[in-house]
Amino acid sequence: MAIATMTTKGQITIPKEIRDALRLQPGDRVDFVLGKDGRAVLRPATRSIMDLCGMLKHNGPPVTVEQMNEGIARAVAEHVLKSMS
């Protein structure tokens, strides 16, 4: 368990094992989220786009950029038609 002590100015140094686990670097921003149960969760607010790799799962066959663009164009056209009616 990692423990930190708050200074009189309200500052806390995040323990190294937590910084390492969250891959925090100097200058990174951190969010503190207070849950309904009174627990506070600390999470990195500064992330690299590469951290998103693998977050979305696609179980079908791979699609080309052209197929993605066609799908986006279809969705936009449907949205425009719905908003006009």
N, C-alpha and C positions, 0 to 999 in steps of 0.2 A: 504494500500500500504506500502510495506517495503522499507525503504531508508537506504543506507549506505554511509559513507564518505570515500573517498580514502585518505590514508596517503601520505606523500611526498615520501615514498618508493614504492608507487603503491599498497599498501596492502589494502584490504577491508575485514571487518568482515561480514560474511553472517548473516543477521538477523535471530534470533531464529525461527520465524514463517516459514521462508524459509527452514532452516536446518531441522526443524521438518517435514515439508511437503515432503521434499526429503529424509527423514530418513537418514540424514548425521550424521556420527559419527566422532570423532577425528581420523585423519589418513586417512580418505576417500579421494579419488581423485575426482576432478571435471573437467568436460570438459566445455569449452566455445566455442560455435559455433556461428559464425557471419553469419547472413542471408543476402541475396541480398538487402533486404530493410534497412540494417543498424542496425537491432535489434540483440542483443546478447542473446543467450539462454544458460542458465547454466543447466547442467545435471550431475547427479552422474556418475562417471566413474568406481566406485568400487561398485559392486553389488554381492549379494549372489545368489547362484544358485537357491535358493528358490524363488527369485523374478521373475524367469522365469515361475513359476507354473501358468498354465492357459493361457499362451500366445498363444499356438497353439490349434486350435479348430479341433475336429474330430467328424463329424456328424454320422459316421457309427457305427457299433457294435464294442465293445472292441476287441482288438487283443492280442494274447499272445506274449511273448518274442520270442518264437520259430517262430511264423508267421512273426514277424518283422525281425528276422535274415534271414529267407528264402527270404523275399522281398529285403533285402539289398544284399544278395548273388546274386539274380537274376539281380538286377541293376548293380552290379559290373561286372558280367559276360557279360551283354549286352554292358557295356562301354568298356570292354576289346575287345570284338568282333568288335565293331565299330572302335576302335583305330587301329586294325590290318588290316582293309580293306582300 
